[in-house]
Amino acid sequence: MDSFTDFSLNESDPLTPDQFAQVVDLSADALLFIDLNNRIRAWNRGAEKLFGYARAEALGRSFDLLVPEDLRRSGELDKICSATRKHGVLRNYQTRRRTRDGRILQVSLNRTAIRDAHGEAVGFAVFLRDLSQEERLKRESDRARQLARIGELASQIAHEVRNPLAGIHGALQILRRRLQPAPAEVEVFDDVAAEIGRLDQLVTDLMRFGRPAASTLARVEFSDWLRSWHQRLMREMEEREVVFQLDLEGLAWVQLDPILFDQTLRNLLENSIEAANGPVQVQLQLRVADGLAKVRYHDDGPGIAPPIRDRVFDPFFTTKSRGSGLGLPICQRHLESLGGELRLGDSAVGGEFLLSLPLDSGEPASGPE
């Protein structure tokens, strides 16, 4: 626990330099002192927690230690130094910085020139605040508003299209019976019916996305449920040349809508099969950690190309010639409605998705303890 040493206060006396240094050291923000050669000369505990470098590791090293490679190449540090020398201070500059383990953080940077008794700059005080959480919350809030607008529009469109589509399909069946078409014409009727079916599926997806069904929850032991789900699909997977491996570790009681979660896994599986365009190996791995049941879904297919990784959960985005682009967004909304998460993994080989659900701490009504 953070604590103060020799910290006794009189009623009106200012803090001693040592006491003030302790206050600075315990700040949650990263506070640094950088000399004129951009070497780190002071490094508080906030900097240790934010960037992962112990004080002994950071002192004496260049500030470049924290600057991502692309910003180094662009000369960002020289621009910051120039602005601070010119104005004496740089406030609320938003940029990116790199941690010891390679993560990139969005930060707010304040930099102030420190001068000696003659007014000459001797270095710079640098204050860094992590904005990653704020940025994430803002993105999630913006996305929620966007999805709400898209969902409302999608629901309206689906409602307007479904009834006429049903009428067209009914009229087609009547014409087919009355006209008694030749074999070549039957093929045309079948093609039209297939396209109507595809449009009907699109309307169904629109309605599911626009007005998600209320979850019907059941408390299940997740490992058992996944084994049962796998058993039900074994014959189908063999016929479609899918080698499916389970790696289930730990007891995990969760609240689950079995139908919707089945749809989620089937959607991921269908994507793997279509992307591989041939035999494919899939692994489903379950681990229990941090109060969550964490599922890693991985296939040995071509994976997801970097240019489209940020768009796979965007509504209506698809790389398929036919498809609504709503499968993954619907799955993601389902996981989020359960307090969980569906996101893209970072595997360099194949496709990877990470699913999580909060553990349910209640006692099971039956089954293993």
Buried (B, 14 or more C-beta within 10 A) or exposed (E): EEEEEEEEEEEEEEEEEEBEEBEBBEBEBBBBBBBEEBBBBBBBBBBBEBBBBEBEBBBEBEBEBBBBEEBEEEEBBEEBBEBBEEEBEBEEBEBBBBBBEEEEBBBBBBBBBEEEEEEEBEBBBBBBBBBBEEEEEEEEEEEEEEBEEBBEEBBEBBBEBBEEBEEEBEEBEEEBEEEEBEEEEEEEBEEBBEEBEEBBEBBBBBBBBBBBEEBEBEBBBBBBBBEEBBEEBEEEBEEEEBEBEBEBEEBBBBBBBBEBBBBBBBBBBEBBBEBBEEEBBBBBBBBBEEEBBBBBBBBBBEBBEEEEEEEBBBBBBBEEEEBBBBBBBBBBBBBBBBEBBBBBBEBEEBBBBBBBBBBBEEEEEEEEE
